[in-house]
Amino acid sequence: MSPADSINRRKFIRNSAVSISAPAVLGLAGTLGAASGDEVRAGFIGTGNRGRTLLNHALKSPGVKIAALCDIDPAALAQAAETASAHKPKTYSYYKNLLEQKDLDAVFVATPPYLHKHMIVDVMDSGHSCYAEKPLALTVEEIEAVVEAANRAKGVLQVGQQLRYHRGFHKLMPRIHGGLLGKIGFLRGQRYADWDGPGSRGAMKWLWSIEQSGDQIVEQSVHELDLINWVMNDHPLRAAGLGGQNIIHEPAGASVLDSYGLTFDFPGGRQAIFSMIKYAPYTNNMGGRIINAYGEKGSVDVQLSGPSTIIWRGENAPDPEKCEEPDVNFGQEAVDDFFRCARTGEKPFCDVETGRIAALTALLGRKAIYEQRVVSWDDLLREGAPVKPLWY
């Protein structure tokens, strides 16, 4: 391990330790988003599927004015403008024109990942706070450029790793990190999802392009990999994996993996395995999105698909509990917390360093699969990540 990597790891652990106490300020204490304060005037770059979801959350946040919308797709822009019509937002087809609007306080970036770096940096350099959808960026160099922009910026940067705001995990993490299961030696995670066919994807052809999405592991599985890091309270030292494009070859030109499996080594001799399938139309007790953690004193199973539950096992195991709470949307809580931080200047719970580590972990796994070898964290930082598998 290089000295620089050692410093980065200590920084990650320090930030994670702060995160453990977050339930005190997150929704469990009933304070998240309560600070409406001065009106925040928000703009949106990208008003497609994800952008409209964030827009609807913003419309429900107290003290928020939707002041500007931007998209290159006239239909998507018109739909978003209709949704926010009561706010009478200005509309743009070019994002830099939106950033020139004088009355904006905060800007959401919800565009395909290959556009993230340039747009996030421009938002931060323009003096606005930014809610940036995951992944933070698609290369090591781009990720570090975003971090540098966030560090010099006046506004705050929150990354859309929204499971960080899931109340189930704010029940889970203090118990795990508090030693309920003892030392965690092994963790298993998966994301098994259905594919509805190329006709259902519409304009989301970018999702099936490595160059534009970063592949499924970076664009989608970055959520679960972030959870693995959170449970382990660290980032992996190295990764090995295999994957391929075995079933899904549409829409035309699709190049992303449709299935893969990864093994990560963490400090202290701990391991985590993660697998993804993009063609799993039926789920059972082995299907969907699952995290299992195994420690010296017990284990826990977290089911995020179907009946969302937390099941503890061990001598002092708590009773099973629901992972989610009624009438609580973690995506809404993420947006509410962003506006709170935009007002106060506080560091968001899911800040740029959290987004950085999550994106780098995804790139580490992708590099191991693409290069068909064991890859260390230091290899990734030194060499970068390939944009094509060896077999292409």
C-alpha positions in Angstrom: 0.0 0.0 0.0 1.4 3.4 -0.9 1.7 6.2 1.7 -0.9 8.2 -0.2 -3.3 5.3 -0.1 -2.8 4.9 3.6 -3.7 8.5 4.1 -6.8 8.1 2.0 -7.9 5.1 4.0 -7.5 6.9 7.3 -9.5 9.8 5.9 -12.2 7.4 4.8 -12.4 5.7 8.2 -12.5 9.0 9.9 -15.4 10.2 7.7 -17.2 6.9 8.1 -16.9 7.1 11.9 -18.6 10.5 11.7 -21.3 8.9 9.6 -22.2 6.3 12.2 -23.7 9.0 14.4 -25.9 10.4 11.6 -29.2 8.9 12.9 -29.2 11.6 15.5 -29.5 14.2 12.8 -31.2 12.1 10.1 -34.9 11.4 10.1 -34.8 9.1 13.1 -34.7 12.2 15.3 -37.4 13.8 13.2 -35.2 16.8 12.2 -34.2 16.0 8.6 -35.4 18.7 6.3 -37.0 20.6 9.1 -34.9 23.7 8.6 -36.8 25.5 5.9 -35.2 28.9 6.6 -34.7 31.1 3.6 -36.1 30.1 0.2 -33.7 28.0 -1.9 -34.0 28.6 -5.6 -33.2 25.4 -7.5 -32.3 24.5 -11.0 -32.3 21.1 -12.7 -29.8 20.0 -15.4 -31.4 16.8 -16.9 -35.2 16.3 -16.7 -35.4 12.7 -17.8 -36.6 9.9 -15.6 -34.2 10.5 -12.8 -34.4 14.2 -13.0 -38.2 14.3 -12.8 -38.0 12.1 -9.7 -35.7 14.5 -8.0 -37.9 17.4 -9.2 -40.9 15.9 -7.6 -39.0 15.5 -4.3 -37.9 19.1 -4.5 -41.5 20.2 -5.0 -42.3 18.6 -1.7 -39.4 20.2 0.2 -40.4 23.2 2.3 -39.1 26.6 1.2 -37.9 25.6 -2.3 -38.6 27.5 -5.5 -38.0 25.7 -8.8 -36.4 28.5 -10.8 -34.8 26.8 -13.8 -34.9 23.6 -15.9 -32.6 22.3 -18.6 -32.7 19.4 -21.0 -31.7 18.8 -24.6 -34.9 16.7 -25.2 -37.8 19.2 -25.8 -40.4 16.6 -24.7 -38.6 15.9 -21.4 -38.1 19.6 -20.7 -41.8 20.3 -21.5 -43.0 17.6 -19.2 -40.8 18.9 -16.3 -42.0 22.5 -16.9 -45.6 21.3 -16.7 -44.8 19.5 -13.4 -43.3 22.6 -11.9 -45.7 25.1 -13.7 -46.8 26.7 -10.5 -43.2 27.8 -9.9 -42.9 29.3 -13.4 -39.3 28.1 -14.0 -37.2 29.4 -16.9 -36.2 26.7 -19.4 -33.0 26.0 -21.2 -31.6 23.6 -23.8 -27.9 24.3 -22.8 -26.8 23.9 -19.2 -24.3 26.7 -19.2 -27.1 29.2 -20.0 -28.9 27.9 -16.9 -25.8 28.5 -14.8 -25.8 32.1 -15.9 -29.2 32.7 -14.3 -28.4 35.1 -11.4 -31.0 34.0 -8.8 -30.0 30.3 -8.5 -28.8 28.8 -5.2 -28.7 25.1 -5.9 -28.5 22.9 -9.0 -29.2 19.3 -9.5 -27.2 17.3 -12.1 -29.2 14.3 -13.3 -27.7 13.6 -16.7 -26.1 10.4 -18.0 -22.8 9.6 -16.2 -20.4 10.5 -19.0 -21.6 14.2 -18.6 -21.2 14.3 -14.8 -17.7 15.5 -14.4 -17.9 18.6 -16.6 -21.3 19.6 -15.4 -20.6 19.1 -11.7 -17.3 21.1 -11.9 -19.1 23.9 -13.8 -21.9 24.0 -11.2 -19.5 24.1 -8.3 -17.2 26.7 -10.0 -20.3 28.9 -10.7 -20.8 29.2 -6.9 -23.9 27.0 -6.5 -24.5 24.1 -4.3 -24.9 20.9 -6.2 -26.8 17.6 -5.9 -25.0 15.3 -8.3 -26.4 12.0 -9.3 -24.3 8.9 -8.9 -21.8 7.8 -10.1 -19.6 10.9 -9.3 -17.7 10.4 -12.6 -16.4 7.7 -14.9 -12.6 7.8 -14.6 -10.1 8.2 -11.7 -9.0 11.5 -13.2 -12.5 12.8 -13.5 -13.4 11.8 -10.0 -10.4 13.6 -8.6 -11.3 16.7 -10.6 -14.8 16.7 -9.1 -13.3 16.4 -5.6 -10.9 19.3 -6.2 -13.8 21.4 -7.5 -15.9 20.6 -4.4 -13.0 21.4 -2.1 -12.5 24.9 -3.6 -16.3 25.6 -4.0 -18.4 28.0 -2.0 -21.4 25.7 -2.1 -21.9 22.2 -0.9 -21.8 19.0 -3.0 -24.1 16.0 -2.2 -23.8 12.8 -4.2 -26.9 10.8 -5.0 -25.9 7.6 -3.2 -29.4 7.8 -1.7 -29.3 4.5 0.2 -27.2 6.5 2.7 -30.5 8.1 3.7 -32.4 4.8 4.0 -33.7 4.6 7.6 -33.3 0.8 7.6 -29.5 1.3 7.3 -29.6 3.9 10.0 -31.0 1.1 12.2 -28.5 -1.4 11.0 -25.1 0.5 10.9 -24.9 1.6 14.6 -25.5 -2.0 15.7 -23.0 -3.5 13.3 -20.3 -0.8 14.1 -21.2 -1.0 17.8 -20.1 -4.7 17.8 -23.5 -6.5 17.9 -22.1 -9.1 15.5 -18.5 -8.9 16.6 -15.9 -8.6 13.9 -17.5 -8.8 10.4 -15.5 -11.4 8.5 -17.6 -11.9 5.4 -20.3 -10.1 3.5 -22.4 -11.0 0.6 -24.4 -8.7 -1.6 -26.4 -9.0 -4.8 -28.5 -7.0 -7.3 -30.7 -9.3 -9.4 -33.0 -7.3 -11.6 -35.5 -7.9 -14.4 -35.0 -6.6 -17.9 -38.1 -5.4 -19.6 -36.7 -5.6 -23.1 -35.2 -2.9 -25.4 -38.6 -1.3 -26.2 -39.0 -0.3 -22.5 -35.7 1.7 -22.5 -36.8 4.4 -24.8 -34.3 7.3 -24.8 -32.1 5.5 -22.2 -29.9 3.9 -24.7 -26.9 5.5 -22.9 -27.6 3.0 -20.1 -26.4 0.2 -22.3 -23.2 1.9 -23.5 -20.0 1.4 -21.5 -18.7 4.8 -22.7 -21.8 6.7 -21.5 -22.9 4.8 -18.4 -19.6 3.3 -17.2 -21.3 -0.2 -17.4 -23.9 -1.6 -15.0 -21.4 -2.0 -12.1 -20.6 1.7 -12.1 -24.1 3.1 -13.0 -26.3 0.8 -11.0 -24.3 -1.5 -8.6 -22.5 1.5 -7.2 -25.4 1.7 -4.7 -24.7 -1.8 -3.2 -21.0 -1.4 -3.3 -21.3 1.8 -1.3 -23.4 -0.2 1.3 -20.6 -2.9 1.4 -18.1 -0.2 2.2 -20.3 1.3 4.8 -20.8 -2.0 6.6 -17.0 -2.7 6.4 -16.2 0.9 7.5 -13.5 0.9 4.9 -12.8 0.5 1.2 -11.4 -2.7 -0.4 -7.7 -3.4 -0.9 -8.1 -5.4 -4.0 -10.7 -7.1 -6.2 -11.1 -10.1 -8.6 -14.0 -11.0 -10.8 -15.6 -12.4 -13.9 -18.5 -11.3 -16.0 -19.9 -11.1 -19.5 -22.6 -10.1 -21.9 -24.4 -13.4 -22.1 -28.1 -12.8 -22.6 -28.9 -9.2 -23.3 -27.6 -7.9 -26.7 -30.3 -5.3 -27.3 -30.9 -2.5 -27.9 -28.6 -2.5 -30.9 -25.0 -1.7 -29.8 -25.5 -2.7 -26.2 -22.0 -3.3 -24.7 -22.5 -3.5 -21.0 -22.2 -6.6 -18.8 -25.4 -8.4 -18.1 -24.0 -10.5 -15.3 -20.9 -10.6 -13.2 -19.4 -11.7 -9.9 -16.8 -10.0 -7.7 -14.7 -10.8 -4.7 -13.2 -7.9 -2.6 -10.5 -8.1 0.0 -10.8 -5.7 2.9 -8.3 -4.8 5.6 -8.1 -7.3 8.4 -8.5 -10.3 6.2 -12.2 -9.7 5.6 -13.9 -10.5 2.3 -17.0 -9.5 0.5 -18.6 -11.0 -2.6 -21.0 -9.2 -4.9 -22.9 -10.5 -7.9 -25.3 -8.8 -10.4 -27.7 -10.3 -13.0 -29.7 -8.1 -15.3 -32.1 -10.8 -16.5 -33.8 -12.1 -13.4 -37.5 -11.7 -14.0 -38.5 -13.8 -11.0 -37.3 -13.5 -7.4 -37.4 -15.7 -4.4 -35.5 -15.9 -1.2 -32.3 -15.7 -3.3 -33.5 -13.0 -5.6 -33.6 -9.2 -5.7 -31.3 -6.9 -3.7 -29.8 -8.5 -0.7 -27.0 -7.7 1.8 -25.8 -10.5 4.2 -23.1 -9.7 6.9 -21.5 -12.5 8.9 -19.6 -11.8 12.1 -18.0 -13.8 15.0 -21.2 -13.3 17.2 -24.0 -13.5 14.6 -25.2 -12.4 11.3 -27.8 -10.1 9.6 -29.8 -10.5 6.4 -31.1 -7.3 4.7 -33.7 -7.8 2.0 -34.3 -4.6 -0.1 -36.6 -6.2 -2.7 -40.2 -7.4 -2.0 -40.8 -7.5 1.7 -38.1 -5.1 2.9 -36.8 -6.7 6.2 -33.8 -6.9 8.5 -33.3 -10.3 10.1 -30.7 -10.7 12.9 -29.2 -14.0 14.0 -27.2 -14.7 17.1 -27.3 -15.0 20.9 -28.4 -11.4 21.4 -30.2 -11.0 18.1 -32.9 -8.3 18.0 -36.3 -9.2 16.7 -36.8 -9.0 12.9 -37.9 -5.6 11.8 -39.0 -3.8 8.7 -36.2 -2.1 6.8 -38.4 0.8 5.8 -40.8 3.0 7.8 -44.4 3.9 6.6 -44.7 7.1 4.7 -40.9 7.7 4.6 -39.1 8.0 1.3 -35.4 7.9 1.5 -35.0 9.7 -1.8 -37.1 12.5 -0.4 -35.0 12.6 2.7 -31.9 12.8 0.6 -33.2 15.8 -1.2 -34.5 17.5 1.9 -31.1 17.1 3.6 -29.4 18.6 0.5 -31.6 21.7 0.8 -30.8 21.9 4.6 -27.1 21.8 3.9 -27.4 24.3 1.0 -28.9 26.7 3.6 -26.5 26.0 6.5 -23.3 25.2 4.6 -23.0 21.9 6.6 -21.2 19.0 4.9 -23.9 16.6 3.5 -24.1 13.2 5.0 -23.4 11.7 1.6 -20.6 14.1 0.7 -18.0 14.1 -2.1 -15.6 11.8 -0.3 -18.4 9.2 0.1 -19.2 9.5 -3.6 -15.6 9.3 -4.5 -14.9 6.1 -2.6 -18.1 4.5 -4.0 -17.2 5.3 -7.6 -13.6 4.1 -7.2 -14.9 0.9 -5.7 -17.1 0.3 -8.7 -14.2 1.1 -11.1 -11.9 -1.3 -9.1 -14.4 -4.1 -9.6 -14.9 -3.2 -13.3 -11.1 -3.1 -13.9 -10.7 -6.6 -12.3 -13.4 -8.0 -14.6 -12.3 -6.2 -17.8 -8.6 -7.1 -17.3 -9.3 -10.6 -15.9 -6.9 -10.3 -13.0 -6.6 -9.4 -9.4 -6.4 -5.6 -9.2 -5.3 -3.6 -6.1 -6.7 -0.2 -5.0 -3.2 1.2 -5.7 -3.3 -0.3 -9.2 -6.5 1.6 -9.9 -5.2 4.9 -8.6 -1.9 4.6 -10.5 -3.2 3.0 -13.8 -6.7 4.2 -14.1 -9.6 2.0 -15.3 -9.9 0.6 -18.9 -13.0 1.6 -20.9 -13.2 -1.7 -22.8 -13.0 -5.4 -21.6 -10.0 -7.4 -23.0 -12.4 -9.6 -25.0 -13.8 -6.7 -27.0 
